[in-house]
Amino acid sequence: MSDKFDLPPDTALEVVVVPRTHDLGDHFEVRRALPSRQRRMVGPFVFLDQMGPHVFAAGQGLDVRPHPHIGLATVTYLFGGEILHRDSLGSVQAIRPGDVNWMTAGRGITHSERTAPEIRQQTSSLSGLQCWVALPRAQEECAPDFVHTGVAALPLEEGDGVSARIVAGSFFGRRSPVQTLSDLFFVDVQLQPGAQVQIAADYTHRAIYGVAGRLDLGRDGVFDAGRLLVLKPGQRITLAAAGSETARLMLLGGEPLDGPRYLSWNFVSSSAERIEQAKQDWREQRFPKVPGETEFIPLPDLPGKPVRAT
């Protein structure tokens, strides 16, 4: 499938990203929309993976062994299934659909993501998104932190066939209780057939990620799920569910970062030298350990210098 889209000159779309597929093992696939060749970041969002939908046979499950992060916050948001999070702060938290796990790495944190033993006793499924948000320069070396927010605490806007849950930041005049260190938004929207929603130009960087169903953007076209649609700054846009199925999408973005960031493996920083130090720290196991975990993901062979994202 081609990753090129011929957009009309008067389109509200800046670029359309077709995610690359990665196999994390045991045929568990993720589709990576950010970073991509067409777009490295949207606001402070520098990484976006869609997980699944995947069905695990009884006795199997997700096993992402302990690994490190610096200079970013991770947000895990599930549409189905459950993940057990453990980190070097001692946090042990099950995340379920609609909940938010917001982990701030700051100067360094280690965490694992697994399917809990009781879930493995039978067939289980998993689907959702994981994103990384680069921290502002002043907070890149802040103390690590982890906060879990249940789905019941998140604002929900409903009406005229539209359901919008404000996962993080502010949108549609509502603000999520999830605390962030930068001006951003992350919103879970479901559109019944024929329903419409207008995306205002409240932020400089905005994007739409289609999760399920098809999206009709009027003169800008109709798009299948699994596309990251990056909007031009200042452009209002109205989108609708195309066809007879409910469409689900995530809105994300915010204000531009305060300068470029470098990315390498699980590390993000405004300093390439800081990333090299983090690599060495992980090689020599100087990062804090996850209580109760003995495994870890070794530093992979990373050719070249960290990639600069602008």
C-alpha positions in Angstrom: 0.0 0.0 0.0 1.3 3.4 -0.9 2.1 5.9 1.8 1.6 8.9 -0.5 -1.7 10.8 -0.7 -2.4 13.4 -3.4 -4.0 16.2 -1.4 -5.8 19.1 -3.1 -4.0 22.5 -2.8 -6.8 24.0 -0.7 -6.9 21.1 1.8 -6.9 21.6 5.5 -4.6 18.6 5.8 -0.8 19.1 6.1 0.1 15.4 5.7 -1.4 11.9 6.0 0.8 9.3 7.7 0.3 5.6 7.1 1.8 3.9 10.2 4.5 1.3 9.8 3.8 -2.2 11.3 6.2 -3.7 13.9 6.1 -7.2 15.3 7.0 -7.2 19.0 7.1 -11.0 19.1 4.5 -13.8 19.2 2.8 -12.0 16.3 1.8 -9.1 18.6 1.8 -6.1 16.1 1.9 -2.4 16.7 1.4 0.3 14.1 3.7 3.3 14.6 2.4 6.6 13.4 4.9 8.8 15.2 7.7 9.4 14.6 7.5 8.8 10.8 9.3 9.9 7.7 6.5 12.3 6.9 6.1 13.8 10.5 8.3 13.5 13.5 6.0 15.1 16.1 2.6 16.8 16.7 2.9 19.4 19.4 4.8 17.6 22.3 3.7 14.1 21.0 6.8 12.4 19.7 5.6 8.8 19.6 2.3 7.1 18.9 1.8 3.3 18.6 -1.5 1.5 18.1 -1.5 -1.9 19.8 -3.6 -4.7 18.5 -6.4 -5.6 18.4 -4.7 -8.8 19.4 -6.1 -12.0 20.9 -3.8 -14.0 23.2 -4.4 -17.7 23.7 -4.8 -19.0 27.3 -1.4 -19.1 29.0 -0.1 -16.2 26.8 0.0 -12.5 27.1 2.0 -9.2 26.8 5.5 -9.3 28.3 7.3 -6.0 27.9 10.3 -6.5 30.2 11.7 -3.7 32.3 13.2 -0.9 30.2 14.2 2.7 30.8 13.0 6.2 29.8 14.2 9.8 30.2 12.9 13.2 29.2 9.3 12.2 28.4 5.9 11.2 29.8 4.2 8.0 28.6 0.4 7.7 28.4 -1.2 4.3 28.0 -4.9 4.3 26.8 -6.7 1.1 26.2 -9.8 0.4 24.1 -9.9 -3.3 25.2 -8.1 -5.7 27.5 -5.9 -5.0 30.5 -2.2 -4.3 31.2 -0.3 -4.5 34.5 2.1 -1.7 34.9 5.1 -1.9 37.3 7.8 0.8 37.7 10.9 1.7 39.7 8.9 4.0 42.0 7.1 0.9 43.3 3.9 1.5 41.4 1.8 -1.6 40.6 -1.3 -0.6 38.6 -3.7 -2.4 36.3 -4.9 -0.3 33.5 -8.3 -1.0 31.8 -10.2 0.7 29.0 -10.7 4.4 29.4 -8.3 4.7 32.3 -5.1 6.8 32.0 -1.6 5.7 33.2 0.5 8.9 33.0 4.2 8.2 33.8 6.7 11.0 33.9 10.2 9.7 33.3 12.1 12.9 34.0 15.7 12.1 34.8 15.1 8.4 34.7 12.5 5.7 35.3 12.2 1.9 34.6 9.0 0.1 34.0 7.4 -3.1 32.7 4.1 -3.8 31.0 2.6 -7.3 31.2 -0.5 -9.3 31.2 -1.4 -10.3 34.8 -1.3 -14.0 35.7 -5.0 -14.2 36.4 -5.8 -12.7 32.9 -3.5 -15.4 31.3 -5.7 -18.2 32.6 -8.1 -17.8 29.7 -8.2 -16.3 26.2 -7.8 -12.5 26.4 -7.6 -9.6 24.0 -5.7 -6.3 24.0 -6.0 -3.0 22.0 -5.1 0.6 22.6 -2.6 3.4 22.2 0.7 4.3 23.8 2.1 7.8 23.3 5.2 9.6 24.4 5.0 13.3 25.3 8.4 15.1 25.3 8.9 17.2 28.4 9.6 21.0 28.4 13.4 21.7 28.7 12.9 23.0 32.3 11.3 19.7 33.3 13.4 17.2 31.4 15.4 16.3 34.5 12.5 16.4 37.0 11.8 13.7 39.5 10.0 10.7 38.0 6.3 10.3 38.8 3.4 8.0 38.1 -0.3 8.9 38.3 -3.3 6.7 37.5 -6.7 8.3 36.6 -9.8 6.1 36.3 -12.2 6.5 33.5 -15.0 7.8 35.8 -12.9 10.9 36.6 -12.5 12.0 32.9 -14.9 14.6 31.5 -17.3 13.2 28.9 -19.2 15.3 26.3 -22.2 13.6 24.7 -24.9 14.7 22.3 -26.1 14.4 18.7 -24.4 11.1 18.1 -21.0 12.3 19.4 -19.2 11.1 22.5 -15.9 12.8 23.5 -13.8 11.8 26.5 -11.1 14.3 27.4 -8.2 12.1 28.3 -5.6 14.8 28.9 -5.5 18.6 28.5 -8.4 20.8 27.5 -10.8 20.5 24.5 -14.5 21.2 23.8 -14.4 23.6 26.8 -13.6 20.8 29.2 -10.4 19.9 31.1 -9.1 16.6 32.1 -7.8 16.2 35.7 -4.7 14.5 34.4 -1.8 16.8 35.2 0.6 17.5 32.3 3.7 19.7 32.1 2.9 21.2 28.7 -0.1 22.6 26.8 -1.6 19.7 25.0 -4.8 17.7 24.3 -5.7 14.1 23.9 -9.3 13.2 23.3 -11.2 9.9 22.6 -14.1 10.6 20.2 -16.8 8.2 18.9 -19.1 9.3 16.1 -22.4 7.4 15.3 -23.2 7.1 11.6 -23.9 10.5 10.2 -22.8 12.4 13.3 -20.4 15.3 12.9 -17.9 17.1 15.0 -16.0 20.4 14.4 -12.3 20.6 15.3 -11.5 24.2 16.2 -8.1 25.8 15.7 -7.4 26.3 19.4 -3.9 24.7 19.2 -1.1 25.2 16.7 -0.5 21.5 16.1 -3.5 19.2 15.8 -3.9 15.7 14.4 -6.6 13.0 14.1 -5.8 9.3 14.4 -8.5 7.0 13.1 -9.0 4.0 15.4 -12.0 2.3 13.9 -14.5 3.0 11.1 -14.0 5.6 8.3 -13.8 9.3 8.6 -15.3 11.8 6.1 -13.5 15.1 6.0 -15.7 16.6 3.3 -13.6 18.1 0.4 -10.5 16.7 2.0 -11.6 13.1 1.5 -12.7 9.9 3.2 -10.0 8.0 5.2 -9.8 4.5 6.6 -8.9 3.7 10.1 -5.1 3.5 10.9 -4.2 6.9 9.4 -2.7 9.9 11.2 -4.2 13.1 9.6 -2.2 16.1 10.5 -4.1 19.4 10.2 -2.7 22.7 9.0 -2.4 25.4 11.7 -5.4 27.7 11.9 -7.7 25.5 9.8 -11.1 24.6 11.3 -12.4 21.2 10.1 -15.6 19.3 10.3 -15.4 15.5 10.2 -18.1 12.8 10.2 -18.5 9.1 10.4 -18.5 7.7 6.9 -20.8 4.7 6.1 -23.0 2.7 8.5 -20.4 2.0 11.2 -19.5 4.0 14.3 -16.2 5.8 13.8 -13.6 6.1 16.7 -10.7 8.5 16.6 -8.2 10.2 18.9 -7.5 13.9 18.7 -4.1 14.9 19.8 -1.6 17.8 19.7 -0.8 21.0 21.4 1.7 23.8 21.3 5.2 23.3 19.6 8.0 22.3 21.8 10.6 24.8 23.1 13.2 23.6 20.6 14.2 20.4 18.9 14.3 17.0 20.6 16.6 14.0 20.0 15.2 10.4 20.1 17.1 7.2 20.4 15.5 3.9 21.6 13.4 4.8 24.7 15.1 8.1 25.3 14.0 11.7 24.5 16.1 14.8 25.2 17.0 18.3 24.0 20.6 17.1 24.3 22.1 14.3 22.2 24.9 14.0 24.8 22.3 13.4 27.5 20.9 10.5 25.5 24.4 9.0 25.1 24.8 9.2 28.9 21.4 7.4 29.4 22.5 4.6 27.1 25.7 4.1 29.1 23.7 4.2 32.3 21.4 1.5 31.1 24.4 -0.6 29.8 25.9 -0.5 33.3 22.5 -0.9 35.0 22.6 2.4 36.9 18.9 3.0 36.4 16.6 2.2 39.3 15.2 -1.3 39.3 11.5 -2.4 39.2 10.7 -4.1 42.5 9.9 -7.8 42.0 11.3 -7.9 38.4 14.6 -9.7 37.5 14.4 -9.5 33.7 15.3 -6.4 31.6 15.6 -5.5 27.9 19.2 -5.0 27.0 20.3 -1.9 25.1 19.9 -2.8 21.4 22.7 -2.1 18.9 21.9 1.5 17.9 23.8 2.6 14.8 24.6 6.3 14.4 23.6 9.3 16.5 20.2 10.1 18.1 17.6 11.3 15.5 16.7 14.9 15.8 12.9 15.6 15.8 11.8 19.1 14.9 
